[in-house]
Amino acid sequence: MKAIKISKAGGPDVLTLSDVAKPEISSGEILIEVHYAGVNRPDCLQRAGLYAPPSGASPLPGLEASGVVVAVGEGVTQWSVGDQVCALLPGGGYAQYAICRADHALPIPKGVEMREAACLPETCFTVWSNVVMRGGLKSGERFLVHGGSSGIGTTAIQIAKSLGAEVFATAGSAAKVAAVEELGAHGINYRDADFVEVLTAHGGANLVLDMVGGSYISRNIKAMAPDARMVFIAFLESPKAEINFAQVMMKRLTITGSTLRPQSDAAKAEIATALREHVWPMIEAGALRPVMDQEFDLADARDAHRRMEQGDHIGKIVLRVK
């Protein structure tokens, strides 16, 4: 099969279209003929040699895909050959075929195109597990998400709005602010406004979803309401900061975080079940839809990574495989 390999750690040019062996499924797995693969920042980190795949996972990049089931492993009863699915992958999505655990796949929601479906798993798993399961967002709370125009950000805004939260989102340009406001968030252009001042004027954030870190950490604490929570999912600036923990004590704050890829198969299956119960109905009701940025052919994965790393994208980038 055709697949994108990482020839060595480096920039986008190390991505090469290659002929590789089709993966073989084991018990509890399904084989998917990939139609589209989502492009995510962890793919860029893996390509740069900064995010190794878990033991036993495919070394090929690609953490989510949509397509058609072409084979099922022993013990798989929930899927049949011919089913259309989107799936969270441990790796291997940048290829014509990919394998995943059967309980990490979900049906393509009604009314959703295959290209859009490829954008659902990584973002929905990440947002639901961190914003709801870990962060405990409730109706009526004020929710601050940084990187609001990213795939994660646009998904987080829509899920939070559907749950009845008041959403604030930072972004770095007028176009990106307009995009988050169209989704129902209060847009904050961090180049000319201070999100601490904005949130403080509204009573403080009850939950912060941060993928920046660094200098944002202490500012987040200042922007948070008493008894608020902060969840980290990435550190685009830095994982390190000097903070005043007296403020954490005085406000009774909870600070936590997680990464998705290293979690256990059971944990990911639990998230998938929650998505099918809570998020898939949002999608089918039209309350949540992937915000699409740009589509590239599989052979042009280098350009897709350049687009991701330039930071100008709004929403999701996908690779067309079939």
C-alpha positions, 0 to 999 in steps of 0.5 A, a space after each residue: 500500500 501507499 503510505 507516508 513515512 518519516 525518513 528521519 527526524 526533521 522538517 516537512 521534507 522528511 515525509 516521503 510517499 512510500 510502498 509499505 506492507 499492508 498492516 495485519 489485524 489481530 484479535 479485537 481489531 478492524 482494518 480500515 480502507 482509509 479515505 481521509 486522514 486528519 492532520 494534527 499537531 502531534 503528527 508534526 511533533 512525531 515527524 520532528 522526533 519529539 513525540 514517539 509512538 507508543 510501544 507496538 503502534 505503527 511508526 507511520 504518522 496519523 492519529 485519526 481517519 475515516 473510511 470503510 471496514 474491509 476486515 474484522 479480527 477475531 472477537 469483533 462483533 460491533 462492525 462488519 465489512 462495508 461499514 463506514 467508520 471514523 476512528 482514533 488511531 495509535 498511528 498509521 493514518 497517513 496510509 491507504 489502510 490502517 488498523 485500530 481497536 474495534 472499540 476505538 472506532 465510531 460510526 460516521 454521524 448522519 449527514 457528515 461527509 467522509 472528509 469531515 468525519 476524519 476530523 472528528 476522532 482526535 479532537 472530540 476524544 481530546 475535548 470531551 475527555 478533558 473539558 467534560 470528563 476531567 474538567 467537569 464543565 457545567 451549564 452556566 459556567 464560563 469557559 476559556 479556551 486558548 487557540 480557539 480557531 484550531 481544530 481543538 478550539 473550534 470543537 471545544 467551543 461548539 461542545 461547550 456551547 451545546 452544554 450551556 457554557 459561556 465561551 471565551 476564546 483567544 485567537 491571533 488575527 481578526 479572521 480567527 476572532 471572527 471564526 470563533 465568534 461565528 461559533 458563538 464564543 466571545 473572541 479575544 484577539 491576544 495581540 491587542 487585548 488582555 484575556 485576563 482583563 476580559 475574563 476578570 470583568 466577567 467574573 473569571 473563568 470557571 474552566 480553562 483549556 490551555 494548549 499554550 503553557 509558558 507565560 500563559 500559566 500564571 495569567 490563566 491563574 489570574 483569570 480564573 474564578 474561585 474553585 475553578 479548574 485548568 486543564 493542559 493538553 499541550 505546551 506550544 510555548 513551554 511546559 515550564 513557568 514560575 507561578 505563585 501557588 499562594 494564588 492557587 491556594 487562595 482561589 482553591 484552584 484545581 490544575 490538571 492535564 492529560 495526553 491522549 495517545 499514551 492512555 490505555 485502550 480501555 480508557 480510550 474505549 470509555 471515551 468512545 462510548 461517551 462520545 457516541 452517547 453525548 457528542 454524536 447526537 450533537 453532531 446529528 442535530 447540527 450543533 457541532 460540525 468540524 470547521 474545515 481549513 484545507 484538503 491535501 492529497 496524501 502525496 502532498 503531506 509535506 504541504 499539509 504539515 507546512 500549513 499546520 506549522 505556519 499557524 494560519 489555518 482555521 479549523 482542520 486540515 485533512 489528507 485525501 487518501 482515496 
